[in-house]
Amino acid sequence: MNRSRSFAAGLMALLSACGGDEPPGMEMDPGLDMSGGAAMDMEGMDHSQHMGGAPSERQAVLLTPEQERALGVRYAAVTRRPLERTIRTVGRIVASESRIAEVTPKVDGFAEQLFVSTTGSTVRRGQPLLTLYSPDLVAAQEELIIATRLAQRVEGSSEAAAADADAMLEAARRRLRYWDVTDTQIAELEQRGTVTKTVTFVSPVDGVVLEKGVNEGQRLMPGTMLYRIADLSEVWVEGEVFERDLALIQVGAEAHIEVSAFPGEHLMGRVDFVYPVMDVQSRTNRVRVALPNPGGRLKPGMFATMFFDAAVGPDELSVPLEAVIVTGERNLVFVHDAQGRLAPREVVLGVQAGPYVQILAGLDEGEEIVAAANFLVDAESRLGATGGMMPGMQHGAMEPAATPDSASGMGHVHD
């Protein structure tokens, strides 16, 4: 019984120190069933203040210097400063589409011999790739030889006959050109005067064979992809940028590229293109950077890290990011007014740049706001709006509450 009375006395002293009163209808009788009283009290309370929901209003808070020091409140001025932001994303190296060529036949035929037979081979412009046998090409060669001989026979005769012979000769040459026979091969054929069974196809560009779609002896149809060759002296780095950062990236902006294969190296490139369509699922937009690739060190398929240094503005109104309370519905800061009160104010945020955030509306330059412990100030503001107070605030000073021992005058209770 003595231990129960000691507990009751301590509880009463604690409630008195916190500024609270005894709950209505409750007497601190040691024999009282505390569980039943608690249940009755919970049934009658207002649940809107105890279920984590934010009150609809906030009120200004007035703190003493002692309370500010105890809570750790710090202030910052609303100022203008240049804002810069570094946007970081992951990209992938791909071959430049403008430097890719496909070798395809324009006539029916058969692949007789392959001079380049493996994927990944490096080729030069004009280098032989394969020989093709085609009855159409054989017939075109014969027409060229006949037209060449006819032009030689009528040379020096009537002007009309010579013009007709020259027209036939030029038509035979043009037909072979349309089938990708080079001017050098045509000149050799005219000089030789004999038909060859096969025609050699050469590479149109310098580059690397990305794909090979032909084997020796294979029947080829017009349009069949024989080789896909890419010039890798310049490559693209493509990355995904979030929607909120897209306005800060413009064509021509400088980009820093890092590749894990070459640690410590910073490669420089420029934004070549911003794709016009956004991914609706990831809410990202693709950005392309053109990057010189001397020596072909950068391989298509490599991953890269992309950095974009974007300038938000040279003179932007901003506040520390930690000074803003984001409620989900609005953004708040607490302004230190001329009366010393901390008044909540709604603001419109712009772009975040490092430890600062741009202010589009709601604050004026030179105003003083709470930059630290603003969540504690916000809690007091909401409690004040509902008629409550944080312990110690209602007394005007952050003094330690009286202990049960001092309130009751009893000795230390070990229980």
C-alpha positions as CSV (number, residue, x, y, z in Angstrom):
1,M,0.0,0.0,0.0
2,N,2.9,2.4,0.8
3,R,4.4,1.8,-2.6
4,S,1.1,2.5,-4.3
5,R,0.7,5.8,-2.4
6,S,4.2,6.8,-3.3
7,F,3.5,6.2,-7.0
8,A,0.3,8.2,-6.9
9,A,2.1,11.1,-5.2
10,G,4.8,11.1,-7.8
11,L,2.3,11.0,-10.7
12,M,0.4,14.0,-9.3
13,A,3.6,16.0,-8.9
14,L,4.6,15.2,-12.5
15,L,1.3,16.4,-13.9
16,S,1.6,19.6,-11.9
17,A,5.1,20.3,-13.2
18,C,3.9,19.9,-16.8
19,G,1.1,22.4,-16.3
20,G,-1.6,19.7,-16.6
21,D,-4.5,19.1,-14.3
22,E,-6.0,15.9,-13.2
23,P,-8.3,14.4,-15.7
24,P,-12.0,15.2,-14.9
25,G,-13.6,12.5,-12.8
26,M,-10.4,10.8,-11.8
27,E,-9.1,10.7,-8.3
28,M,-5.7,9.5,-7.4
29,D,-6.9,6.7,-5.3
30,P,-4.3,3.9,-5.1
31,G,-7.1,1.4,-5.5
32,L,-8.4,2.9,-8.7
33,D,-8.4,0.7,-11.9
34,M,-6.1,2.8,-14.1
35,S,-6.8,0.7,-17.2
36,G,-10.5,1.3,-17.0
37,G,-10.1,5.1,-16.5
38,A,-7.7,5.3,-19.5
39,A,-10.2,3.5,-21.8
40,M,-12.9,5.9,-20.8
41,D,-10.7,8.9,-21.5
42,M,-9.6,7.7,-25.0
43,E,-13.2,7.2,-26.0
44,G,-14.0,10.8,-25.3
45,M,-10.9,12.5,-26.8
46,D,-10.7,14.3,-30.2
47,H,-8.9,11.8,-32.5
48,S,-8.2,14.4,-35.2
49,Q,-5.3,15.7,-33.1
50,H,-3.8,12.4,-32.2
51,M,-3.8,10.5,-35.6
52,G,-0.9,12.3,-37.2
53,G,-3.1,14.6,-39.2
54,A,-1.9,18.2,-39.6
55,P,-4.3,20.9,-38.3
56,S,-5.8,23.1,-40.8
57,E,-4.3,26.3,-39.4
58,R,-1.1,27.4,-37.8
59,Q,-0.5,30.4,-35.6
60,A,2.5,32.6,-34.9
61,V,4.9,31.5,-32.2
62,L,6.6,33.8,-29.6
63,L,9.8,32.4,-28.0
64,T,12.0,33.9,-25.4
65,P,15.7,34.0,-25.9
66,E,16.1,31.1,-23.5
67,Q,13.6,29.0,-25.4
68,E,15.4,29.8,-28.7
69,R,18.7,28.6,-27.3
70,A,17.1,25.5,-25.9
71,L,15.5,24.6,-29.2
72,G,18.5,25.5,-31.3
73,V,16.7,28.1,-33.4
74,R,18.9,29.8,-36.0
75,Y,17.9,32.5,-38.4
76,A,18.9,33.3,-42.0
77,A,18.2,36.3,-44.3
78,V,16.4,36.0,-47.6
79,T,19.1,37.1,-50.1
80,R,19.8,37.0,-53.8
81,R,22.7,34.9,-55.1
82,P,23.8,33.1,-58.3
83,L,22.4,29.6,-58.3
84,E,24.1,26.7,-60.1
85,R,23.2,23.1,-60.1
86,T,25.0,20.0,-61.3
87,I,22.8,17.4,-62.9
88,R,24.2,13.9,-62.7
89,T,22.9,10.9,-64.7
90,V,24.0,7.6,-66.1
91,G,24.5,7.3,-69.9
92,R,25.5,4.7,-72.4
93,I,27.9,5.0,-75.3
94,V,26.4,4.3,-78.7
95,A,27.6,4.6,-82.3
96,S,26.7,7.8,-84.0
97,E,23.8,7.2,-86.3
98,S,25.0,9.7,-88.8
99,R,28.2,7.8,-89.2
100,I,26.7,4.3,-89.8
101,A,26.6,2.8,-93.4
102,E,25.1,-0.4,-94.6
103,V,26.4,-2.3,-97.6
104,T,23.5,-3.9,-99.5
105,P,23.3,-5.3,-103.1
106,K,20.9,-3.8,-105.6
107,V,20.8,-6.8,-107.9
108,D,20.3,-10.5,-107.5
109,G,23.5,-12.6,-107.2
110,F,25.7,-14.8,-105.2
111,A,28.5,-14.1,-102.8
112,E,31.6,-15.6,-104.4
113,Q,34.4,-14.6,-102.0
114,L,34.6,-12.6,-98.7
115,F,37.6,-10.4,-98.0
116,V,36.1,-9.2,-94.6
117,S,34.6,-12.2,-92.9
118,T,34.4,-11.3,-89.2
119,T,32.5,-8.8,-87.1
120,G,34.6,-6.2,-85.5
121,S,37.1,-5.9,-88.3
122,T,38.4,-2.4,-89.1
123,V,38.0,-1.3,-92.7
124,R,39.0,1.7,-94.8
125,R,37.1,3.5,-97.4
126,G,37.5,1.7,-100.8
127,Q,38.7,-1.5,-99.2
128,P,37.3,-4.7,-100.9
129,L,34.6,-6.4,-98.9
130,L,33.4,-9.2,-101.2
131,T,33.0,-10.3,-104.8
132,L,29.5,-10.8,-106.2
133,Y,28.4,-12.8,-109.2
134,S,25.2,-11.6,-110.9
135,P,23.9,-12.3,-114.4
136,D,22.5,-8.7,-114.5
137,L,26.0,-7.3,-113.8
138,V,27.5,-9.5,-116.5
139,A,24.9,-8.3,-119.0
140,A,25.6,-4.7,-118.0
141,Q,29.3,-5.1,-118.5
142,E,28.7,-6.5,-122.0
143,E,26.5,-3.5,-122.9
144,L,29.3,-1.2,-121.7
145,I,31.9,-2.9,-123.8
146,I,29.7,-2.8,-126.9
147,A,28.9,0.9,-126.4
148,T,32.6,1.6,-126.0
149,R,33.5,-0.1,-129.2
150,L,30.6,1.6,-131.1
151,A,31.7,5.0,-129.9
152,Q,35.2,4.3,-131.1
153,R,34.0,3.2,-134.6
154,V,31.8,6.3,-135.2
155,E,34.5,8.7,-134.0
156,G,35.1,11.2,-136.8
157,S,31.9,10.3,-138.7
158,S,28.7,12.3,-138.7
159,E,28.0,14.4,-135.7
160,A,24.6,12.8,-135.1
161,A,26.0,9.2,-135.1
162,A,28.8,10.2,-132.6
163,A,26.2,11.9,-130.3
164,D,24.1,8.7,-130.3
165,A,27.1,6.5,-129.6
166,D,28.2,8.7,-126.7
167,A,24.7,8.7,-125.2
168,M,24.6,4.9,-125.3
169,L,28.0,4.7,-123.7
170,E,27.0,7.1,-120.9
171,A,23.8,5.2,-120.3
172,A,25.8,1.9,-119.9
173,R,28.1,3.6,-117.4
174,R,25.2,5.1,-115.5
175,R,23.5,1.7,-115.1
176,L,26.6,0.2,-113.5
177,R,26.9,3.2,-111.2
178,Y,23.4,2.7,-110.0
179,W,24.4,-0.8,-109.0
180,D,27.3,0.5,-106.9
181,V,30.1,-0.2,-109.3
182,T,32.7,2.5,-108.8
183,D,34.0,4.8,-111.6
184,T,37.5,3.3,-111.2
185,Q,36.1,-0.2,-111.9
186,I,34.1,1.1,-114.9
187,A,37.2,2.8,-116.3
188,E,39.2,-0.4,-115.9
189,L,36.5,-2.4,-117.6
190,E,36.5,0.0,-120.6
191,Q,40.2,-0.2,-120.9
192,R,40.4,-4.0,-120.5
193,G,37.5,-4.7,-123.0
194,T,36.6,-8.0,-121.5
195,V,33.8,-9.0,-119.1
196,T,34.6,-10.4,-115.6
197,K,32.4,-13.0,-113.9
198,T,32.3,-11.2,-110.6
199,V,32.3,-7.5,-109.4
200,T,34.1,-6.5,-106.3
201,F,32.1,-4.4,-103.7
202,V,34.2,-2.0,-101.5
203,S,33.6,-0.2,-98.2
204,P,31.9,3.2,-98.5
205,V,33.4,4.6,-95.2
206,D,36.2,4.2,-92.7
207,G,35.0,2.3,-89.6
208,V,34.4,-0.9,-87.8
209,V,32.1,-3.8,-88.9
210,L,29.3,-3.9,-86.4
211,E,27.3,-6.6,-88.1
212,K,28.0,-9.1,-90.9
213,G,25.1,-10.7,-92.6
214,V,26.7,-12.7,-95.5
215,N,28.6,-15.9,-96.0
216,E,30.4,-17.3,-99.0
217,G,28.2,-18.9,-101.6
218,Q,25.0,-17.3,-100.1
219,R,22.2,-16.2,-102.5
220,L,21.7,-12.5,-102.2
221,M,18.5,-10.5,-102.9
222,P,18.3,-6.8,-103.5
223,G,18.4,-5.1,-100.1
224,T,20.1,-7.9,-98.2
225,M,22.3,-6.4,-95.4
226,L,25.8,-7.6,-96.1
227,Y,27.8,-5.3,-93.7
228,R,26.9,-2.7,-91.1
229,I,29.9,-0.4,-90.7
230,A,30.2,2.5,-88.2
231,D,32.8,5.3,-88.1
232,L,33.7,5.5,-84.4
233,S,35.9,8.6,-84.6
234,E,33.0,10.3,-82.9
235,V,30.4,8.6,-80.6
236,W,27.2,9.5,-78.8
237,V,26.6,9.3,-75.1
238,E,22.9,9.0,-74.3
239,G,21.4,9.5,-70.9
240,E,18.0,10.0,-69.2
241,V,17.3,13.3,-67.4
242,F,14.4,13.7,-65.0
243,E,11.5,15.9,-66.0
244,R,12.3,18.5,-63.3
245,D,15.8,19.0,-64.7
246,L,14.9,19.2,-68.4
247,A,14.5,23.0,-68.5
248,L,18.1,23.4,-67.3
249,I,19.7,21.5,-70.2
250,Q,19.9,23.2,-73.6
251,V,21.5,22.2,-76.9
252,G,25.2,23.2,-76.9
253,A,25.5,23.0,-73.1
254,E,28.9,21.6,-71.9
255,A,28.9,18.1,-70.4
256,H,31.5,16.2,-68.4
257,I,31.8,12.5,-69.1
258,E,33.4,9.9,-66.9
259,V,34.0,6.3,-68.0
260,S,34.9,3.6,-65.5
261,A,37.3,2.1,-68.0
262,F,39.5,5.2,-67.7
263,P,39.3,6.3,-64.1
264,G,40.4,9.8,-63.3
265,E,39.9,11.1,-66.9
266,H,37.3,13.8,-67.5
267,L,36.0,13.8,-71.1
268,M,34.4,16.9,-72.4
269,G,31.5,17.0,-74.9
270,R,28.4,19.1,-75.8
271,V,24.7,18.4,-75.8
272,D,24.0,17.6,-79.4
273,F,20.2,16.8,-79.2
274,V,17.4,16.7,-76.7
275,Y,14.8,14.1,-77.8
276,P,11.3,15.5,-78.3
277,V,9.5,12.6,-76.6
278,M,9.4,11.8,-72.8
279,D,9.1,8.3,-71.3
280,V,5.7,8.3,-69.6
281,Q,6.7,5.5,-67.2
282,S,10.0,6.8,-65.8
283,R,9.2,10.5,-66.4
284,T,12.6,11.0,-68.0
285,N,13.8,12.5,-71.3
286,R,16.7,11.3,-73.3
287,V,19.7,13.6,-73.9
288,R,22.5,13.1,-76.4
289,V,26.1,14.3,-76.1
290,A,28.5,14.1,-79.1
291,L,32.0,13.1,-77.9
292,P,35.2,12.9,-79.9
293,N,36.8,9.4,-79.9
294,P,40.4,9.5,-81.1
295,G,41.9,6.1,-81.2
296,G,38.6,4.4,-80.8
297,R,39.0,4.0,-77.0
298,L,35.3,4.5,-76.3
299,K,33.4,1.4,-77.3
300,P,29.7,1.3,-78.0
301,G,27.9,-0.3,-75.1
302,M,30.1,1.2,-72.4
303,F,28.4,2.9,-69.5
304,A,29.3,6.5,-68.6
305,T,28.5,9.0,-65.9
306,M,27.3,12.4,-67.3
307,F,27.5,15.7,-65.4
308,F,25.8,18.9,-66.6
309,D,26.7,22.2,-64.9
310,A,23.4,24.2,-65.3
311,A,23.1,27.8,-64.2
312,V,19.7,28.6,-62.8
313,G,20.3,32.4,-62.8
314,P,22.9,35.0,-61.8
315,D,20.7,36.8,-59.3
316,E,18.0,34.6,-57.8
317,L,16.0,35.1,-54.6
318,S,16.8,32.0,-52.5
319,V,16.8,30.6,-49.0
320,P,18.5,27.6,-47.4
321,L,16.8,24.4,-48.3
322,E,16.5,23.3,-44.6
323,A,14.4,26.4,-43.9
324,V,11.5,25.1,-45.9
325,I,8.8,22.8,-44.5
326,V,7.2,20.6,-47.2
327,T,3.8,19.5,-46.0
328,G,2.8,17.7,-49.2
329,E,0.1,20.3,-49.9
330,R,2.1,23.5,-49.5
331,N,5.6,24.8,-48.7
332,L,6.0,26.9,-45.5
333,V,8.7,29.0,-43.9
334,F,8.6,30.8,-40.5
335,V,9.3,34.5,-40.8
336,H,10.8,36.4,-37.9
337,D,8.7,39.6,-37.9
338,A,9.3,43.0,-36.3
339,Q,7.4,41.9,-33.1
340,G,9.7,39.0,-32.6
341,R,7.1,36.4,-33.6
342,L,7.7,33.5,-35.9
343,A,4.8,33.6,-38.3
344,P,4.2,30.8,-40.9
345,R,4.1,31.9,-44.5
346,E,3.4,29.9,-47.7
347,V,6.0,30.2,-50.4
348,V,6.4,29.0,-54.1
349,L,9.6,27.1,-54.7
350,G,11.7,27.0,-57.8
351,V,14.8,25.0,-58.6
352,Q,16.9,23.5,-56.0
353,A,20.6,24.3,-56.3
354,G,22.8,22.6,-53.8
355,P,22.0,23.8,-50.2
356,Y,19.7,26.5,-51.5
357,V,16.3,26.6,-53.2
358,Q,14.9,29.3,-55.4
359,I,11.9,31.4,-54.2
360,L,9.4,32.4,-56.8
361,A,6.8,34.0,-54.5
362,G,6.0,34.5,-50.9
363,L,9.2,36.2,-49.5
364,D,11.0,39.5,-50.0
365,E,14.7,40.2,-50.0
366,G,16.0,41.0,-46.6
367,E,13.4,39.2,-44.5
368,E,14.6,36.9,-41.7
369,I,13.4,33.3,-41.5
370,V,14.0,30.3,-39.3
371,A,16.8,28.2,-40.8
372,A,17.2,25.6,-38.1
373,A,14.8,23.8,-35.6
374,N,11.9,24.9,-37.8
375,F,10.1,21.5,-37.3
376,L,10.0,22.2,-33.6
377,V,8.7,25.6,-34.2
378,D,6.1,24.2,-36.6
379,A,5.0,21.7,-34.0
380,E,4.5,24.5,-31.4
381,S,2.6,26.5,-34.1
382,R,0.2,23.7,-34.7
383,L,-0.3,22.9,-31.0
384,G,-1.0,26.6,-30.4
385,A,-3.7,26.5,-33.2
386,T,-5.5,23.6,-31.4
387,G,-5.3,25.2,-28.0
388,G,-2.4,23.1,-26.7
389,M,1.2,23.9,-25.7
390,M,4.4,22.0,-25.7
391,P,5.6,21.2,-22.2
392,G,7.5,24.2,-20.8
393,M,6.3,26.7,-23.4
394,Q,3.3,27.8,-21.3
395,H,5.6,28.9,-18.5
396,G,7.6,31.2,-20.6
397,A,11.0,29.7,-19.8
398,M,12.7,26.4,-20.4
399,E,13.2,25.5,-16.8
400,P,13.4,21.9,-15.6
401,A,10.2,20.5,-14.3
402,A,9.8,19.7,-10.6
403,T,10.5,16.2,-9.7
404,P,8.1,14.0,-7.8
405,D,10.5,14.1,-4.8
406,S,10.5,17.8,-4.5
407,A,6.7,18.1,-5.1
408,S,5.8,15.6,-2.5
409,G,8.6,16.2,0.0
410,M,9.1,12.4,0.2
411,G,12.3,10.5,-0.2
412,H,13.5,8.9,-3.4
413,V,11.1,6.2,-4.6
414,H,13.0,3.3,-6.1
415,D,9.8,1.7,-7.6
